[in-house]
Amino acid sequence: ASLFGSMGRFTVWDYVVFAAMLLISAVIGVYYAFAGGGQKTSKDFLMGGRSMNAFPVALSLTASFMSAVTVLGTPAEIYRYGAIFCIFAITYGLVVLCSAEIFLPVFYKLGITSTYEYLELRFNKYLRLCGTVLFIIQTASKLQSCSTLYTGIVIYAPALALNQVTGFDLWGAVVATGVVCTFYCTLGGLKAVVWTDVFQVGIMIAGFSSVIIRAVVVQEGIGRIVNDSYYGGRLNFWDFNPNPLQRHTFWTIVVGGTFTWTGMYGVNQSQVQRYIACKSRFHAKISLYINLLGLWAILACAALCGLALYSIYKDCDPWTAKQVSALDQLMPYLVLDILRDFPGVPGLFVASAYSGTLSTVSSSINALAAVTVEDLIRPCFRSLSEKKLSWISMGMSLFYGGVCIAMAALASVLGALLQAALSIFGMVGGPLLGLFSLGILCSFANGIGAFVGLVSGFVISLWVGIGSQIYPPLPERTKPLYLSTAGCNISSGNFTSTENPLTTVFNTPTAERPVLADNWYSLSYLYFSTLGTLVTVIVGIIISLLTGGLKQNTDRKFLLTKEDFLSNFSWSKSETKVEVLNWKPFTVAAEGTDNPAFSHIEMDVASNKNKVNGLHI
């Protein structure tokens, strides 16, 4: 039924390659558990002792961003809807700019472990609790890519797709990835998470490259792939339709995408935790900008894979021909189709899909442990020693790892239901971004305004979100492109297509669609976050002004100031030299130190550590 007759299956070599990837990840965890005297304090465990370099952190940010959804989903997205998805390259640039210039300077100079500590410093401890709880809900269901596949689902979905095409053992893969992930997170802490991510980015690029290179060889040159894509209408880069109801246009991707992803990058614990772990603010900023290059590279790879998919299957679409039962199975199908004569290479591709999963899940586990320890345990039990806290952090990692595997089991039973529930939780990002923006950008915002803003943003996001789940937008809003099965010779369906539980969402008969369904609920999914953010900010500002926000005196260090922006130009030159020549960061006055972990007061009086800048009290 495929182009080349019978489909391949998995061989011993593929399993060997996959196992090697898991093994190396585990070894890195063991190494960081003991390297440099192990994890002495909770800060070592959760923050890598604030001594990380820009390069590994940059790759790590890229890796956790790119889950298996990217490896399997983005090429299929481009195959189905065309290359307009590539406009996300502009979005990523804007997101990184916002994160590095607005959020990073404030978080870095405060030297916090959990981003939600900021909410307490700036507003009050109730808002910190709100933020923490929302985050734990969202990350136990971590928003990864456009489709809402979450930690549990992030482990389960790729396993399902790969299992149905390659016969790769489903639960073996789920449990193996879950266990290895939990293992290196628990032993090695943030350092292990970062370095395994670096290794996994390598694997992902290798997996993509093998597919692209082989596809170019099969199609006799890249020109033919581009040509086919052009005539198949797949190179639809520019669509300036301002209609906010259409799923992907230039505006929804650039505007909506920027808000959605800034919520993920600028204020999400799992990302912020990494760039705050850098040894200086310069390194932290550079890591974000290097990571941008990584994002672009991976986007380019995924786009090329998607166009190659189209070029190879333009006359015989495996999805319409019922060869695969869901779009995210197209990539594994292609891999087995064109790479089956190369033992071990399909295994490399599967390893790259799972690398995406591992890096995403590990960052979630580490971030959840950090938030739980810093925001829930430390404030309640003041007397705990650092050694004890580092043990508790490990315990939390273990616990959340278990939760993730349990979520995966749940995903297999309640696929569609869980999908719907979690895609609604994914909208939490918008209001949270609004809350942080209020704190950092508006000096007059107060606790009452922030709280009312957060609640109203949350309510509106949920309203649209739940509505769009019950009444999915009509196809003319999503604009799928034409697929052909003219050139197929369907004689033998060589594997039974099982219905993928993750694609069936509640279908309601089209007759009874209320008026709201076709204009309000059909809003492009990228605007959900934007809506939440804007409502939160606007309501927050109005309420703050009404409740006397102008009278309050906000400490400058909780806001984004002119100096934060200008320091880019003065610091970047001198600072790196200082690090090399004379390593005496505590000769500078406490306020001016670049890394708050090194303020000299703390260095001299270790016993006062908890009381110094009023952070950890």
Residue pairs with C-beta under 8 A, 6 or more apart in sequence:
1 7
1 321
1 323
1 488
1 489
1 490
1 491
1 492
1 493
1 494
2 318
2 323
2 333
2 337
3 312
3 316
3 337
4 337
4 338
4 340
6 494
7 333
7 336
7 337
7 340
7 494
7 495
8 336
8 337
8 339
8 340
8 346
9 166
9 167
9 336
10 166
10 167
10 168
10 346
10 347
11 343
11 344
11 347
13 343
13 344
13 347
14 166
14 168
14 343
14 344
14 346
14 347
14 350
15 347
16 344
16 347
17 344
17 347
17 348
17 351
18 168
18 347
18 350
18 351
18 354
20 351
21 200
21 203
21 351
21 354
21 355
22 176
22 177
22 180
22 354
24 199
25 180
25 181
25 184
25 196
25 199
25 200
25 358
26 180
26 183
26 184
28 184
28 188
28 192
28 195
28 196
28 199
29 183
29 184
29 185
29 186
29 187
29 188
29 192
29 196
30 184
30 187
30 188
31 188
31 192
32 187
32 188
32 189
32 191
32 192
32 195
33 39
33 187
33 188
33 192
35 191
38 44
39 45
39 188
39 189
39 390
39 393
39 394
40 386
40 387
40 390
41 49
41 386
41 387
41 389
41 390
42 113
42 373
42 386
42 389
42 390
42 392
42 393
43 49
43 50
43 113
43 386
43 597
44 189
44 390
45 189
45 190
45 390
45 393
45 394
46 113
46 189
46 190
46 273
46 366
46 369
46 370
46 373
46 374
46 393
47 113
47 190
47 273
47 276
47 277
47 370
48 189
48 190
48 191
48 194
48 277
49 191
49 277
50 276
50 277
50 278
50 279
50 595
50 597
51 277
51 279
52 190
52 191
52 194
52 274
52 277
52 278
52 279
52 283
53 278
53 279
53 283
54 278
54 283
54 284
54 286
54 287
54 290
55 287
55 290
56 194
56 195
56 197
56 198
57 194
57 274
57 275
57 277
57 278
57 283
57 284
57 287
57 291
58 286
58 287
58 288
58 289
58 290
58 291
58 294
59 197
59 198
59 201
59 290
59 291
59 294
60 193
60 194
60 195
60 197
60 198
60 274
60 359
60 363
61 265
61 271
61 274
61 275
61 287
61 288
61 291
61 294
62 197
62 201
62 291
62 294
62 295
62 298
63 197
63 198
63 200
63 201
63 204
63 355
63 356
63 359
64 197
64 270
64 271
64 274
64 359
64 360
64 362
64 363
65 264
65 265
65 271
65 291
65 295
66 201
66 204
66 295
66 298
66 356
66 359
66 360
67 144
67 145
67 149
67 154
67 356
67 357
67 359
67 360
68 154
68 157
68 158
68 353
68 354
68 356
68 357
68 360
69 144
69 145
69 147
69 149
69 154
69 157
69 158
69 328
69 356
70 145
70 298
70 302
70 356
71 158
71 204
71 207
71 208
71 302
71 331
71 352
71 353
71 356
72 157
72 158
72 161
72 328
72 329
72 331
72 332
72 353
73 145
73 146
73 147
73 149
73 327
73 328
74 85
74 145
74 299
74 302
74 303
74 305
74 306
75 302
75 303
75 305
75 306
75 309
75 330
75 331
76 306
76 309
76 327
76 328
76 330
76 331
77 85
77 146
77 306
77 327
78 85
78 86
78 234
78 302
78 303
78 305
78 306
78 307
78 309
78 310
79 234
79 306
79 309
79 310
79 313
79 327
79 330
80 327
80 480
80 481
80 483
81 247
81 248
81 478
81 479
81 480
81 481
82 233
82 234
82 235
82 236
82 481
83 229
83 234
83 235
83 236
83 237
83 303
83 306
83 307
84 236
84 237
84 239
84 248
84 249
84 250
84 253
85 248
85 253
85 303
85 306
86 237
86 299
86 303
87 237
87 248
87 250
87 253
87 254
87 257
88 253
88 257
88 299
89 296
89 299
90 253
90 254
91 253
91 254
91 257
91 258
91 261
92 261
92 292
92 295
92 296
92 299
93 292
94 254
94 258
94 262
95 257
95 258
95 261
95 262
95 265
95 266
96 265
96 288
96 289
96 291
96 292
96 295
98 258
98 262
98 265
98 266
99 262
99 265
99 266
99 271
99 288
100 285
100 288
100 289
101 565
101 568
102 266
102 437
102 440
102 441
102 560
103 266
103 267
103 272
103 436
103 440
104 266
104 275
104 281
104 284
104 285
104 288
105 281
105 560
105 564
105 565
105 567
106 118
106 440
106 558
106 559
106 560
106 564
107 115
107 118
107 272
107 276
108 275
108 276
108 281
108 284
108 595
108 596
109 281
109 557
109 564
109 596
110 117
110 118
110 121
110 557
110 558
110 596
110 613
110 615
111 276
111 595
111 596
111 597
111 599
111 613
111 615
112 118
112 121
112 276
112 615
113 273
113 276
113 370
113 374
114 132
114 269
114 273
114 370
114 371
114 374
114 375
115 131
115 267
115 268
115 269
115 272
115 273
115 436
116 128
116 131
116 132
116 135
116 269
116 371
116 374
116 375
117 128
117 374
117 375
117 615
118 436
118 439
118 558
119 127
119 128
119 130
119 131
119 435
119 436
119 439
120 127
120 128
121 558
121 614
121 615
122 439
122 554
122 558
123 439
123 445
123 446
123 447
123 450
123 451
124 447
125 379
126 447
126 451
127 435
127 447
127 450
127 451
127 454
128 375
129 375
130 451
130 454
131 432
131 435
132 371
132 375
132 376
134 428
134 431
134 432
134 458
135 268
135 269
135 371
135 428
135 432
136 368
136 371
136 372
137 425
137 428
138 425
138 426
138 428
138 429
139 151
139 269
139 270
139 364
139 367
139 368
140 150
140 151
140 152
140 368
140 400
140 403
140 407
141 148
141 150
141 151
141 152
141 153
141 407
141 421
141 422
141 425
141 426
142 150
142 151
142 154
142 270
142 360
142 364
143 150
143 264
143 425
143 426
143 429
144 150
144 154
144 360
146 525
146 526
147 423
148 419
148 422
148 423
148 426
149 157
149 419
149 502
150 407
150 418
150 422
150 425
150 426
151 360
151 361
151 364
151 404
151 407
152 404
152 406
152 407
152 408
152 409
152 410
152 411
152 418
153 407
153 408
153 411
153 418
153 419
153 422
153 502
154 357
154 360
154 361
155 174
155 177
155 178
155 357
155 361
155 404
155 405
155 407
155 408
155 411
156 174
156 408
156 411
156 412
157 328
157 411
157 502
158 328
158 353
158 354
158 356
158 357
159 168
159 170
159 171
159 173
159 174
159 177
159 408
160 170
160 412
160 500
160 502
161 326
161 328
161 329
161 332
161 500
162 168
162 173
162 332
162 350
162 353
163 169
163 170
163 173
164 324
164 325
164 329
164 495
164 497
164 498
164 500
165 324
165 329
165 332
165 333
165 336
165 495
166 332
166 336
166 346
166 350
167 495
168 350
173 354
174 405
174 408
174 409
175 405
177 354
177 357
177 358
177 361
178 361
178 401
178 404
178 405
178 408
179 401
179 405
180 358
181 358
181 361
181 362
181 365
181 401
181 404
182 365
182 397
182 398
182 400
182 401
182 402
182 404
182 405
183 401
184 192
184 193
184 196
184 362
185 192
185 193
185 362
185 365
185 366
185 369
185 397
185 401
186 394
186 397
186 398
186 401
187 394
189 366
189 393
189 394
189 397
190 273
190 274
190 277
190 366
193 362
193 363
193 366
194 274
194 277
196 358
196 359
196 362
197 359
197 362
197 363
200 355
200 356
200 358
200 359
201 294
201 355
201 359
203 348
203 351
203 352
203 355
204 298
204 352
204 355
204 356
205 297
205 298
205 301
205 352
206 348
206 352
207 348
207 349
207 351
207 352
207 353
207 355
208 298
208 301
208 302
208 304
208 305
208 352
209 301
210 339
210 345
210 348
210 349
211 305
211 308
211 331
211 334
211 335
211 338
211 339
211 349
212 301
212 304
212 305
212 308
214 338
214 339
214 342
214 345
215 225
215 305
215 308
215 311
215 312
215 334
215 338
216 222
216 225
216 308
218 312
218 338
219 225
219 228
219 308
219 311
219 312
224 311
225 304
225 307
225 308
225 311
226 235
226 307
228 234
228 307
228 310
228 311
228 314
229 235
229 307
229 310
229 311
232 310
232 314
232 481
232 482
233 481
233 482
234 306
234 307
234 310
234 481
236 481
238 250
239 246
239 248
239 249
239 250
240 249
240 250
240 251
241 249
241 251
242 249
242 251
243 249
244 251
244 252
244 523
244 524
244 527
245 473
245 477
245 519
245 522
245 523
245 524
246 252
246 477
246 479
246 524
247 473
247 477
247 478
247 479
247 524
247 525
248 479
248 524
248 526
249 524
252 524
252 526
252 527
253 526
255 526
255 527
255 530
256 524
256 526
256 527
256 529
256 530
257 526
259 430
259 433
259 526
259 529
259 530
259 533
260 429
260 430
260 526
260 528
260 529
260 530
262 433
263 429
263 430
263 432
263 433
263 529
263 533
264 271
264 429
265 271
266 272
266 433
266 436
267 432
267 433
267 436
268 367
268 429
269 367
269 370
269 371
270 363
270 364
270 366
270 367
271 363
273 366
273 367
273 370
274 287
274 363
275 284
275 287
275 288
276 284
278 284
278 287
279 579
279 595
280 575
280 579
280 594
280 595
281 567
281 571
281 594
281 595
282 571
282 572
282 575
282 576
282 594
285 568
305 331
305 334
308 334
309 330
309 331
309 334
312 334
312 337
312 338
313 330
313 334
314 484
315 484
315 485
315 486
315 487
315 488
316 484
316 485
316 486
316 487
316 488
317 483
317 484
317 485
318 324
318 330
318 333
319 326
319 327
319 330
319 483
320 483
320 485
321 485
321 488
321 490
322 493
322 497
323 333
323 493
323 497
324 330
324 333
324 497
325 497
325 498
325 499
325 500
326 500
326 502
326 503
327 503
329 500
331 349
331 353
332 349
332 350
332 353
335 345
335 346
335 349
336 346
339 345
339 346
339 349
340 346
361 404
364 400
364 404
365 397
365 400
365 401
365 404
366 397
368 396
368 400
369 393
369 396
369 397
369 400
370 393
372 396
372 400
373 389
373 392
373 393
373 396
377 384
377 389
377 392
378 384
378 389
378 616
382 610
382 617
384 392
410 418
411 418
411 502
412 501
415 500
415 501
415 502
415 504
416 501
416 502
416 503
416 504
416 505
416 506
419 502
419 505
420 469
420 505
420 506
423 465
423 469
424 462
424 465
424 466
424 469
426 465
426 528
427 461
427 462
427 464
427 465
427 528
427 529
427 532
428 458
428 461
429 529
429 532
430 457
430 461
430 528
430 529
430 530
430 531
430 532
430 533
430 536
431 453
431 454
431 457
431 458
431 461
431 532
431 533
431 535
431 536
432 454
433 529
433 532
433 533
433 536
434 453
434 454
434 457
434 532
434 533
434 534
434 535
434 536
434 537
434 540
435 450
435 453
435 454
435 536
435 540
437 533
437 537
438 445
438 449
438 450
438 453
438 536
438 537
438 540
438 541
438 544
439 445
439 450
439 558
440 558
440 559
440 560
441 559
441 560
442 537
442 540
442 541
442 544
443 554
443 559
444 541
444 544
444 545
444 549
444 550
444 552
444 554
445 540
445 541
445 544
445 549
446 544
446 547
446 548
446 549
446 552
448 543
448 544
448 547
449 539
449 540
449 541
449 542
449 543
449 544
449 545
449 546
449 547
449 549
450 540
450 544
452 539
452 540
452 543
453 535
453 536
453 537
453 538
453 539
453 540
453 541
453 543
454 536
454 540
456 535
456 536
456 539
457 531
457 532
457 533
457 535
457 536
457 539
458 532
458 536
460 531
460 532
460 535
461 528
461 529
461 531
461 532
461 535
464 520
464 521
464 523
464 528
464 531
465 528
467 516
467 517
467 520
467 521
468 521
468 522
468 523
468 525
468 528
469 505
469 506
470 506
470 508
470 521
471 508
471 513
471 514
471 517
471 521
471 522
472 505
472 507
473 521
473 522
474 510
474 518
474 522
477 522
477 524
523 531
571 594
575 594
578 585
585 593
585 594
585 595
585 598
586 593
586 598
586 599
586 600
586 603
587 600
590 599
590 600
590 601
593 599
593 600
596 613
599 612
599 613
601 608
601 612
602 608
602 609
602 612
605 612
609 616
610 616
610 617
611 617
